[in-house]
Amino acid sequence: MTSSSDTFPFGIADVVELLGLTVRRRLPSSLYLNCPFCGDQRGRLNVNTDKNVWRCNRCGAAGGMLALYARYNCTGNADAYREICEALGRYYCHRSDQRQHHRRQRRGSTQWLFCRYQRC
C-alpha cells in the first residue's frame, strides 16, 4: 500500500491545523475534533492520521484530507490541493497540461518548480 507521504507533500494533521479546527482529544494515530459540518461540539469527528481520512460519527460526513478542506471551504479537490500547498509553502504539480507540468503562475510572474515526485 502506498503511503500518502509518497503521494502528497502534506498530511491530514496539516490540513486540520490549517483549517483551525478544535482538537478535543489526541491519540497516537487519530484526532477527535468538533465537526464543522453538523455543529457537534463533543469531538465526534474522527481523523485517522495514519490513513489520512476522516469521518463524523454523528452526521456521517467522511472523506480524505482533500475532501475535508474542499468541503470546509466549498471548493473542489483540485483547488483544495493547490490552496493547501500554497498555504503550507509546499511544491505542487498540476498535471492538466504536460508542457506546463512544472510551472505555476504567481502574482504575474512564472516560477519553475521541480516536482519531487517520481510519478508525475
URGI-V474061 format. One record per pair of residues at least 24 apart in sequence whose C-alpha atoms are under 8 Angstrom apart, sorted by the first residue. I is the first residue (numbers start at 1). GAP is how many residues later the second one is. If there is no record, write none. Layout:
BEGIN
<<I/GAP> <I/GAP>>
END
This chain:
BEGIN
<<3/48> <4/47> <4/48> <6/111> <7/110> <9/76> <9/81> <9/82> <9/83> <10/75> <11/38> <11/41> <11/54> <12/35> <12/37> <12/40> <12/41> <12/52> <12/53> <13/36> <15/50> <15/53> <15/54> <15/69> <18/66> <18/69> <19/50> <36/36> <37/24> <37/35> <91/24> <91/25> <93/27> <95/25>>
END
